[in-house]
Amino acid sequence: MRLVIQRVREASVTVAGDVVARIGRGYLILVGVTHDDGMRQAGWLAHKVAGLRLFEDENGLMNRALADVDGAVLAVSQFTLYADARKGRRPSFTHAARPEQAEPLVTAFVEALRREDVRVQTGVFGAHMVVELVNDGPVTLILEN
C-alpha cells in the first residue's frame, strides 16, 4: 500500500455536486493499493498514521499526533498512486490492484484507523471525486508498506 499524507487545515470530497465528506484539521490521505498488499499492510499503516507526529507543539516542533490536536482523517482511494509513466506519454496502471482487491483493503485501512480511535471520513470508492484541501505547512509524506 502507498499513502500520500497531507497535513490540512480542512479538506472535503464532492461527488456529483454533493459534499460526501469533510474534515477540519487533520490529514488528507490518498490511498493506493497494489497486487501483493493485504490486511497486514492496512493495519500496520493505520497504526503508523495514528501515531505520526506531524503537528507542531508550542516550540514549533512536529511533536503532536492527530489525537493531540483533535484531528481527523479524510481517506480517499487513488489507484493512480501506482501509475508507471516511465515509457510513452500515457501512464500504465498495471501495478494498481483491481477494484475487487483494492476496495476491501481501503476499507480495512479505514476500519483499522477507527480502531486506533481516529475519526475518519472517506471518499467514494471508484467515483469521480473533486477533492479540495487547504494544505497546512505544506507538510506531505509518502508512506509505503
Secondary structure as the mmCIF struct_conf table of DSSP 4:
data_model
#
loop_
_struct_conf.conf_type_id
_struct_conf.id
_struct_conf.beg_label_comp_id
_struct_conf.beg_label_asym_id
_struct_conf.beg_label_seq_id
_struct_conf.end_label_comp_id
_struct_conf.end_label_asym_id
_struct_conf.end_label_seq_id
STRN STRN1 ARG A 2 VAL A 15
TURN_TY1_P TURN_TY1_P1 ALA A 16 GLY A 17
STRN STRN2 ASP A 18 ILE A 23
BEND BEND1 GLY A 24 ARG A 25
STRN STRN3 GLY A 26 GLY A 32
STRN STRN4 THR A 34 THR A 34
TURN_TY1_P TURN_TY1_P2 HIS A 35 ASP A 36
HELX_RH_AL_P HELX_RH_AL_P1 MET A 39 GLY A 51
STRN STRN5 PHE A 55 GLU A 56
TURN_TY1_P TURN_TY1_P3 GLU A 58 ASN A 59
BEND BEND2 GLY A 60 GLY A 60
STRN STRN6 MET A 62 ARG A 64
TURN_TY1_P TURN_TY1_P4 LEU A 66 LEU A 66
HELX_RH_3T_P HELX_RH_3T_P1 ALA A 67 VAL A 69
TURN_TY1_P TURN_TY1_P5 ASP A 70 ASP A 70
STRN STRN7 ALA A 72 SER A 77
HELX_RH_3T_P HELX_RH_3T_P2 PHE A 79 TYR A 82
STRN STRN8 ASP A 84 ASP A 84
BEND BEND3 ARG A 86 ARG A 90
STRN STRN9 SER A 92 SER A 92
TURN_TY1_P TURN_TY1_P6 THR A 94 HIS A 95
STRN STRN10 ALA A 96 ALA A 96
HELX_LH_PP_P HELX_LH_PP_P1 ALA A 97 ARG A 98
HELX_RH_AL_P HELX_RH_AL_P2 PRO A 99 ARG A 115
TURN_TY1_P TURN_TY1_P7 GLU A 116 ASP A 117
STRN STRN11 ARG A 119 THR A 122
TURN_TY1_P TURN_TY1_P8 PHE A 125 GLY A 126
BEND BEND4 ALA A 127 ALA A 127
STRN STRN12 VAL A 130 GLU A 144
#
